[in-house]
Amino acid sequence: MSEDNEKRIEQALAPKDWSEIKSKDSWQIFKIMAEFVEGFETLARIGPCVSIFGSARTEPHHPYYQLAEDIAYQLSLNGFGIITGGGPGIMEAANKGARLANGKSVGLNIDLPFEQHANPYIDMDKFINFDYFFVRKLMFTKYAQGFVVLPGGFGTMDELFEALTLIQTGKVAKFPIILVGTEYWSGLMDWIKATMLASNGNINETDLDLMSLVNTSQEAVKHITDFYSKYSIKPNF
């Protein structure tokens, strides 16, 4: 166990003045409210967008970086703004693709002690820095008309399953969720089908239809544009 983690545990177990803690928790509400207000006021003006997720650790020479860039580029040409977590890796690639297509490039950054720094391809009037993951995740889902999910770690999985849960429970309207990279995602999909569905019955078979698995940028973009082709209101800026 690291020394920093031991200190955190000691602090958590130490005697506390609970009245002081409750007071601090109450004041924290105003900081949370400020993040909600900034997010709502910034993103409500942007128009139809697609949120693109993936690892912050993916290097520019990696095929998934290039794939994310091309997907964002094509979606931007089709009238969608691009929302990312604002950091490096797949997020940077997606913002770069939007910038190259002269599309809207949104970055919802999060303050972290490592990894995360804002990439240079975000429109500065569409850059927001968050302290709270739950506020940031709300912005990803509330203002997105689709999710494109490339290979990533725990954060990517968190964002993916948040969206799936919201759609499954009817808390948001159904929108396309595209998993890019069968080599990466097929093991998870096999486990969902064999264990979560077949062995335990923890989801319905129709829940599998909430996700589409693709390998190319053309497939990813087609899934989203086909989904919205039946609506009279089209993306435009």
LINMO-V130479 format. One record per backbone hydrogen bond with DSSP energy under -0.5 kcal/mol. NH is the residue of the N-H (numbers start at 1). CO is the residue of the C=O. If there is no record, write none. Layout:
BEGIN
((NH/CO) (NH/CO))
END
This chain:
BEGIN
((6/2) (7/3) (8/4) (9/5) (10/6) (11/7) (12/8) (13/9) (14/10) (18/16) (20/17) (21/17) (22/18) (23/19) (24/20) (25/21) (26/22) (27/23) (28/24) (29/25) (29/26) (30/27) (31/27) (32/28) (33/29) (34/30) (35/31) (36/32) (37/33) (38/34) (39/35) (40/36) (41/37) (42/38) (43/39) (44/40) (45/42) (46/43) (47/43) (50/81) (51/146) (52/83) (53/148) (55/151) (58/55) (62/59) (65/62) (66/62) (67/63) (68/64) (69/65) (70/66) (71/67) (72/68) (73/69) (74/70) (75/71) (76/72) (77/73) (78/74) (79/76) (80/75) (81/48) (82/104) (83/50) (84/106) (90/55) (91/88) (93/89) (94/90) (95/91) (96/92) (97/93) (98/94) (99/95) (100/96) (101/97) (102/99) (103/98) (106/82) (106/104) (107/126) (108/84) (109/107) (109/128) (111/130) (112/110) (116/114) (119/86) (122/119) (123/105) (126/123) (127/124) (128/107) (130/109) (130/128) (133/131) (136/132) (137/133) (138/134) (139/135) (140/136) (141/137) (142/138) (143/139) (144/141) (145/49) (147/176) (148/51) (149/178) (150/53) (150/148) (157/153) (158/154) (159/155) (160/156) (161/157) (162/158) (163/159) (164/160) (165/161) (166/162) (167/163) (168/164) (169/165) (170/167) (171/166) (172/166) (176/145) (178/147) (179/177) (179/212) (180/149) (180/178) (181/179) (181/214) (184/181) (185/181) (186/182) (189/185) (190/186) (191/187) (192/188) (193/189) (194/190) (195/191) (196/191) (197/192) (198/193) (199/194) (200/195) (201/197) (202/196) (203/196) (207/204) (208/205) (209/206) (210/207) (211/208) (212/177) (214/179) (214/212) (220/216) (221/217) (222/218) (223/219) (224/220) (225/221) (226/222) (227/223) (228/224) (229/225) (229/226) (230/227) (231/228) (234/232))
END
